[in-house]
Amino acid sequence: MESLDSPSTDQAPADPAASDDALANQPIGYWSGLAHTAVTRHLRDAMARIDVTQPQYWVLNRVNGGPSAPGREEVVAQLTPLADGPHEIGRVVDQLLHRGWLRADDARLLYLTDEGEAARLRLRALVTDLRAEVHEGIGDDEYVAALKVLRRMVANVGGGPS
């Protein structure tokens, strides 16, 4: 019998009920996709209950997160790779301006309003609680090891941040 550590290990069909002994043969694409879908759905469902979207949270954090106020185009360019389409972030900026959580100056630089900062802090608390829920029973060492494996797999196929 060939070792499971061998590069020629046969790939088994995706099986959510696979035993621990069979996990080494499971397809990473299935499991990483399942994790992405489940965690993202859980996060977005929790945010929807307070009438906020994940992309709105991204924009609030980005506007708050730099040494100087970003321009609309900068925010759109930086967050569009995360978004569900090329126009989503621009729409989110408009939503947040309309909601009064952002304001823009004459140079189209974006700033959080007091209401926007309060919303960002509420969302940060929610996301912190959700992260703890998702990470329950997973130590930091295990989490870091999992991310290192995923990062290596991405590098192995020539992927990575663009």
PyRosetta script that sets phi, psi and omega in degrees:
from pyrosetta import init, pose_from_sequence

init()
pose = pose_from_sequence("MESLDSPSTDQAPADPAASDDALANQPIGYWSGLAHTAVTRHLRDAMARIDVTQPQYWVLNRVNGGPSAPGREEVVAQLTPLADGPHEIGRVVDQLLHRGWLRADDARLLYLTDEGEAARLRLRALVTDLRAEVHEGIGDDEYVAALKVLRRMVANVGGGPS")
pose.set_psi(1, 137.7)
pose.set_omega(1, -178.1)
pose.set_phi(2, -81.5)
pose.set_psi(2, 144.4)
pose.set_omega(2, 178.5)
pose.set_phi(3, -65.0)
pose.set_psi(3, 144.6)
pose.set_omega(3, 176.0)
pose.set_phi(4, -67.6)
pose.set_psi(4, -17.3)
pose.set_omega(4, 178.2)
pose.set_phi(5, -80.1)
pose.set_psi(5, -9.0)
pose.set_omega(5, -178.4)
pose.set_phi(6, -68.3)
pose.set_psi(6, 140.3)
pose.set_omega(6, 178.7)
pose.set_phi(7, -64.5)
pose.set_psi(7, -14.7)
pose.set_omega(7, -178.6)
pose.set_phi(8, -97.9)
pose.set_psi(8, 16.4)
pose.set_omega(8, 177.8)
pose.set_phi(9, -55.7)
pose.set_psi(9, 131.1)
pose.set_omega(9, 179.2)
pose.set_phi(10, -65.1)
pose.set_psi(10, 144.3)
pose.set_omega(10, 177.0)
pose.set_phi(11, -87.1)
pose.set_psi(11, 127.5)
pose.set_omega(11, 176.9)
pose.set_phi(12, -91.3)
pose.set_psi(12, 156.4)
pose.set_omega(12, 174.4)
pose.set_phi(13, -63.9)
pose.set_psi(13, 149.9)
pose.set_omega(13, 179.1)
pose.set_phi(14, -55.8)
pose.set_psi(14, 132.0)
pose.set_omega(14, -177.8)
pose.set_phi(15, -145.8)
pose.set_psi(15, 103.2)
pose.set_omega(15, -179.3)
pose.set_phi(16, -62.3)
pose.set_psi(16, -17.5)
pose.set_omega(16, -179.5)
pose.set_phi(17, -100.7)
pose.set_psi(17, 12.2)
pose.set_omega(17, -178.1)
pose.set_phi(18, -57.7)
pose.set_psi(18, 140.0)
pose.set_omega(18, 176.7)
pose.set_phi(19, -71.1)
pose.set_psi(19, 162.3)
pose.set_omega(19, 177.9)
pose.set_phi(20, -55.5)
pose.set_psi(20, -38.2)
pose.set_omega(20, -179.4)
pose.set_phi(21, -64.6)
pose.set_psi(21, -23.5)
pose.set_omega(21, -177.1)
pose.set_phi(22, -97.4)
pose.set_psi(22, -5.2)
pose.set_omega(22, -175.1)
pose.set_phi(23, -63.5)
pose.set_psi(23, -31.7)
pose.set_omega(23, -178.1)
pose.set_phi(24, -61.6)
pose.set_psi(24, -22.3)
pose.set_omega(24, -179.7)
pose.set_phi(25, -96.2)
pose.set_psi(25, 0.5)
pose.set_omega(25, -176.9)
pose.set_phi(26, -80.5)
pose.set_psi(26, 148.5)
pose.set_omega(26, -178.4)
pose.set_phi(27, -75.8)
pose.set_psi(27, 127.8)
pose.set_omega(27, -179.3)
pose.set_phi(28, -62.0)
pose.set_psi(28, -37.0)
pose.set_omega(28, -179.0)
pose.set_phi(29, -59.0)
pose.set_psi(29, -40.2)
pose.set_omega(29, 178.7)
pose.set_phi(30, -64.4)
pose.set_psi(30, -51.3)
pose.set_omega(30, -174.7)
pose.set_phi(31, -69.8)
pose.set_psi(31, -40.1)
pose.set_omega(31, 178.3)
pose.set_phi(32, -68.2)
pose.set_psi(32, -37.4)
pose.set_omega(32, 176.9)
pose.set_phi(33, -66.2)
pose.set_psi(33, -42.3)
pose.set_omega(33, 178.4)
pose.set_phi(34, -62.2)
pose.set_psi(34, -43.2)
pose.set_omega(34, 178.8)
pose.set_phi(35, -63.9)
pose.set_psi(35, -45.9)
pose.set_omega(35, 179.3)
pose.set_phi(36, -58.1)
pose.set_psi(36, -48.5)
pose.set_omega(36, -177.6)
pose.set_phi(37, -63.8)
pose.set_psi(37, -46.5)
pose.set_omega(37, -176.7)
pose.set_phi(38, -66.6)
pose.set_psi(38, -46.0)
pose.set_omega(38, -177.4)
pose.set_phi(39, -68.4)
pose.set_psi(39, -44.0)
pose.set_omega(39, -179.9)
pose.set_phi(40, -63.5)
pose.set_psi(40, -43.4)
pose.set_omega(40, 178.1)
pose.set_phi(41, -60.6)
pose.set_psi(41, -44.4)
pose.set_omega(41, -179.5)
pose.set_phi(42, -61.1)
pose.set_psi(42, -45.9)
pose.set_omega(42, 179.1)
pose.set_phi(43, -63.6)
pose.set_psi(43, -48.6)
pose.set_omega(43, -177.7)
pose.set_phi(44, -67.2)
pose.set_psi(44, -35.0)
pose.set_omega(44, 176.2)
pose.set_phi(45, -63.9)
pose.set_psi(45, -43.3)
pose.set_omega(45, 179.3)
pose.set_phi(46, -64.0)
pose.set_psi(46, -40.5)
pose.set_omega(46, 178.5)
pose.set_phi(47, -68.4)
pose.set_psi(47, -37.1)
pose.set_omega(47, 179.6)
pose.set_phi(48, -61.9)
pose.set_psi(48, -32.9)
pose.set_omega(48, 180.0)
pose.set_phi(49, -65.4)
pose.set_psi(49, -17.6)
pose.set_omega(49, 175.7)
pose.set_phi(50, -115.4)
pose.set_psi(50, 20.6)
pose.set_omega(50, 173.4)
pose.set_phi(51, 61.2)
pose.set_psi(51, 44.9)
pose.set_omega(51, 177.2)
pose.set_phi(52, -137.2)
pose.set_psi(52, 153.3)
pose.set_omega(52, 176.5)
pose.set_phi(53, -112.2)
pose.set_psi(53, 159.5)
pose.set_omega(53, 177.1)
pose.set_phi(54, -60.2)
pose.set_psi(54, -44.6)
pose.set_omega(54, 177.2)
pose.set_phi(55, -61.3)
pose.set_psi(55, -31.2)
pose.set_omega(55, 175.4)
pose.set_phi(56, -64.5)
pose.set_psi(56, -40.4)
pose.set_omega(56, 177.1)
pose.set_phi(57, -63.6)
pose.set_psi(57, -41.8)
pose.set_omega(57, 176.9)
pose.set_phi(58, -57.2)
pose.set_psi(58, -46.0)
pose.set_omega(58, -177.1)
pose.set_phi(59, -65.9)
pose.set_psi(59, -45.0)
pose.set_omega(59, 178.6)
pose.set_phi(60, -57.5)
pose.set_psi(60, -43.9)
pose.set_omega(60, 179.2)
pose.set_phi(61, -65.7)
pose.set_psi(61, -40.5)
pose.set_omega(61, -178.5)
pose.set_phi(62, -67.1)
pose.set_psi(62, -42.5)
pose.set_omega(62, 179.8)
pose.set_phi(63, -64.6)
pose.set_psi(63, -36.3)
pose.set_omega(63, 179.5)
pose.set_phi(64, -78.7)
pose.set_psi(64, -23.5)
pose.set_omega(64, -162.7)
pose.set_phi(65, -87.5)
pose.set_psi(65, -2.1)
pose.set_omega(65, -176.2)
pose.set_phi(66, -108.3)
pose.set_psi(66, 173.1)
pose.set_omega(66, 179.1)
pose.set_phi(67, -72.3)
pose.set_psi(67, -20.6)
pose.set_omega(67, 177.7)
pose.set_phi(68, -142.5)
pose.set_psi(68, 164.4)
pose.set_omega(68, -178.4)
pose.set_phi(69, -64.0)
pose.set_psi(69, 130.9)
pose.set_omega(69, 178.3)
pose.set_phi(70, -84.6)
pose.set_psi(70, 155.9)
pose.set_omega(70, 172.3)
pose.set_phi(71, -83.3)
pose.set_psi(71, 160.2)
pose.set_omega(71, 179.3)
pose.set_phi(72, -54.4)
pose.set_psi(72, -47.7)
pose.set_omega(72, -177.1)
pose.set_phi(73, -62.7)
pose.set_psi(73, -36.8)
pose.set_omega(73, 178.7)
pose.set_phi(74, -64.2)
pose.set_psi(74, -45.5)
pose.set_omega(74, 178.8)
pose.set_phi(75, -61.9)
pose.set_psi(75, -46.1)
pose.set_omega(75, -180.0)
pose.set_phi(76, -61.1)
pose.set_psi(76, -46.5)
pose.set_omega(76, -178.3)
pose.set_phi(77, -63.3)
pose.set_psi(77, -40.5)
pose.set_omega(77, -176.9)
pose.set_phi(78, -73.2)
pose.set_psi(78, -33.0)
pose.set_omega(78, -173.6)
pose.set_phi(79, -99.3)
pose.set_psi(79, -16.3)
pose.set_omega(79, -178.0)
pose.set_phi(80, -57.8)
pose.set_psi(80, -36.6)
pose.set_omega(80, 178.0)
pose.set_phi(81, -60.4)
pose.set_psi(81, -22.1)
pose.set_omega(81, 178.5)
pose.set_phi(82, -87.6)
pose.set_psi(82, -17.1)
pose.set_omega(82, -168.7)
pose.set_phi(83, -82.8)
pose.set_psi(83, 169.8)
pose.set_omega(83, 179.7)
pose.set_phi(84, -84.2)
pose.set_psi(84, 3.4)
pose.set_omega(84, 178.2)
pose.set_phi(85, 178.3)
pose.set_psi(85, 167.9)
pose.set_omega(85, -173.8)
pose.set_phi(86, -70.9)
pose.set_psi(86, -15.7)
pose.set_omega(86, -176.5)
pose.set_phi(87, -107.4)
pose.set_psi(87, -5.5)
pose.set_omega(87, -173.0)
pose.set_phi(88, -61.7)
pose.set_psi(88, -46.7)
pose.set_omega(88, -174.0)
pose.set_phi(89, -67.7)
pose.set_psi(89, -39.5)
pose.set_omega(89, 175.3)
pose.set_phi(90, -58.8)
pose.set_psi(90, -41.1)
pose.set_omega(90, 177.2)
pose.set_phi(91, -65.1)
pose.set_psi(91, -39.7)
pose.set_omega(91, 179.4)
pose.set_phi(92, -63.7)
pose.set_psi(92, -42.6)
pose.set_omega(92, 176.4)
pose.set_phi(93, -57.4)
pose.set_psi(93, -45.7)
pose.set_omega(93, 178.4)
pose.set_phi(94, -61.0)
pose.set_psi(94, -41.7)
pose.set_omega(94, 178.3)
pose.set_phi(95, -60.5)
pose.set_psi(95, -44.1)
pose.set_omega(95, -177.5)
pose.set_phi(96, -71.9)
pose.set_psi(96, -32.6)
pose.set_omega(96, 172.6)
pose.set_phi(97, -64.6)
pose.set_psi(97, -45.5)
pose.set_omega(97, 179.9)
pose.set_phi(98, -63.7)
pose.set_psi(98, -39.9)
pose.set_omega(98, -179.4)
pose.set_phi(99, -70.4)
pose.set_psi(99, -17.6)
pose.set_omega(99, -178.6)
pose.set_phi(100, 87.0)
pose.set_psi(100, 15.1)
pose.set_omega(100, 178.7)
pose.set_phi(101, -90.6)
pose.set_psi(101, -18.1)
pose.set_omega(101, 174.3)
pose.set_phi(102, -126.6)
pose.set_psi(102, 155.8)
pose.set_omega(102, 168.0)
pose.set_phi(103, -135.9)
pose.set_psi(103, 152.9)
pose.set_omega(103, 179.0)
pose.set_phi(104, -120.7)
pose.set_psi(104, 142.2)
pose.set_omega(104, 176.2)
pose.set_phi(105, -92.2)
pose.set_psi(105, -175.3)
pose.set_omega(105, -177.5)
pose.set_phi(106, -62.3)
pose.set_psi(106, -26.4)
pose.set_omega(106, 178.7)
pose.set_phi(107, -87.1)
pose.set_psi(107, 6.0)
pose.set_omega(107, -179.4)
pose.set_phi(108, 67.3)
pose.set_psi(108, 24.1)
pose.set_omega(108, 172.5)
pose.set_phi(109, -80.7)
pose.set_psi(109, 144.7)
pose.set_omega(109, -174.7)
pose.set_phi(110, -104.7)
pose.set_psi(110, 141.3)
pose.set_omega(110, 179.6)
pose.set_phi(111, -136.4)
pose.set_psi(111, 146.3)
pose.set_omega(111, 171.9)
pose.set_phi(112, -76.3)
pose.set_psi(112, 138.7)
pose.set_omega(112, 169.7)
pose.set_phi(113, -84.0)
pose.set_psi(113, 174.3)
pose.set_omega(113, 175.9)
pose.set_phi(114, -58.9)
pose.set_psi(114, -40.6)
pose.set_omega(114, 178.3)
pose.set_phi(115, -65.2)
pose.set_psi(115, -38.0)
pose.set_omega(115, 178.2)
pose.set_phi(116, -65.9)
pose.set_psi(116, -41.2)
pose.set_omega(116, 177.8)
pose.set_phi(117, -66.7)
pose.set_psi(117, -39.9)
pose.set_omega(117, 177.3)
pose.set_phi(118, -62.6)
pose.set_psi(118, -41.6)
pose.set_omega(118, 178.1)
pose.set_phi(119, -64.7)
pose.set_psi(119, -42.6)
pose.set_omega(119, 179.3)
pose.set_phi(120, -60.3)
pose.set_psi(120, -41.8)
pose.set_omega(120, 179.5)
pose.set_phi(121, -68.1)
pose.set_psi(121, -39.3)
pose.set_omega(121, 175.4)
pose.set_phi(122, -61.8)
pose.set_psi(122, -43.2)
pose.set_omega(122, 179.8)
pose.set_phi(123, -66.8)
pose.set_psi(123, -38.7)
pose.set_omega(123, 178.1)
pose.set_phi(124, -60.7)
pose.set_psi(124, -41.7)
pose.set_omega(124, 177.7)
pose.set_phi(125, -64.5)
pose.set_psi(125, -43.1)
pose.set_omega(125, 178.1)
pose.set_phi(126, -60.9)
pose.set_psi(126, -48.0)
pose.set_omega(126, -178.2)
pose.set_phi(127, -64.3)
pose.set_psi(127, -37.2)
pose.set_omega(127, 177.2)
pose.set_phi(128, -62.1)
pose.set_psi(128, -44.0)
pose.set_omega(128, 177.7)
pose.set_phi(129, -64.7)
pose.set_psi(129, -41.9)
pose.set_omega(129, 179.9)
pose.set_phi(130, -65.7)
pose.set_psi(130, -39.0)
pose.set_omega(130, 178.2)
pose.set_phi(131, -61.5)
pose.set_psi(131, -42.7)
pose.set_omega(131, 178.8)
pose.set_phi(132, -61.6)
pose.set_psi(132, -39.1)
pose.set_omega(132, 178.3)
pose.set_phi(133, -64.5)
pose.set_psi(133, -46.4)
pose.set_omega(133, -179.5)
pose.set_phi(134, -65.0)
pose.set_psi(134, -35.6)
pose.set_omega(134, -176.3)
pose.set_phi(135, -89.5)
pose.set_psi(135, 2.8)
pose.set_omega(135, -178.1)
pose.set_phi(136, -54.9)
pose.set_psi(136, 129.0)
pose.set_omega(136, 179.1)
pose.set_phi(137, 79.7)
pose.set_psi(137, 5.0)
pose.set_omega(137, -179.8)
pose.set_phi(138, -117.9)
pose.set_psi(138, 115.7)
pose.set_omega(138, 179.2)
pose.set_phi(139, -74.8)
pose.set_psi(139, 161.4)
pose.set_omega(139, 179.2)
pose.set_phi(140, -58.6)
pose.set_psi(140, -38.8)
pose.set_omega(140, 179.7)
pose.set_phi(141, -62.7)
pose.set_psi(141, -42.7)
pose.set_omega(141, 178.0)
pose.set_phi(142, -64.5)
pose.set_psi(142, -42.2)
pose.set_omega(142, -179.2)
pose.set_phi(143, -63.7)
pose.set_psi(143, -46.3)
pose.set_omega(143, 178.8)
pose.set_phi(144, -62.3)
pose.set_psi(144, -42.0)
pose.set_omega(144, 179.1)
pose.set_phi(145, -61.5)
pose.set_psi(145, -42.7)
pose.set_omega(145, 179.2)
pose.set_phi(146, -62.8)
pose.set_psi(146, -43.4)
pose.set_omega(146, 179.8)
pose.set_phi(147, -67.5)
pose.set_psi(147, -36.6)
pose.set_omega(147, 177.8)
pose.set_phi(148, -64.2)
pose.set_psi(148, -39.4)
pose.set_omega(148, 177.0)
pose.set_phi(149, -63.8)
pose.set_psi(149, -46.6)
pose.set_omega(149, 179.1)
pose.set_phi(150, -62.7)
pose.set_psi(150, -42.9)
pose.set_omega(150, 178.7)
pose.set_phi(151, -60.4)
pose.set_psi(151, -41.3)
pose.set_omega(151, 179.0)
pose.set_phi(152, -65.8)
pose.set_psi(152, -41.8)
pose.set_omega(152, 179.0)
pose.set_phi(153, -62.2)
pose.set_psi(153, -41.2)
pose.set_omega(153, 177.5)
pose.set_phi(154, -62.0)
pose.set_psi(154, -45.3)
pose.set_omega(154, 178.8)
pose.set_phi(155, -63.5)
pose.set_psi(155, -38.0)
pose.set_omega(155, -178.5)
pose.set_phi(156, -61.6)
pose.set_psi(156, -27.4)
pose.set_omega(156, -179.0)
pose.set_phi(157, -105.7)
pose.set_psi(157, 14.7)
pose.set_omega(157, 175.1)
pose.set_phi(158, 75.5)
pose.set_psi(158, 18.5)
pose.set_omega(158, 178.4)
pose.set_phi(159, -92.0)
pose.set_psi(159, -176.2)
pose.set_omega(159, 177.5)
pose.set_phi(160, 138.7)
pose.set_psi(160, 178.7)
pose.set_omega(160, -179.5)
pose.set_phi(161, -58.5)
pose.set_psi(161, 139.0)
pose.set_omega(161, 178.3)
pose.set_phi(162, -103.8)
pose.dump_pdb("model.pdb")
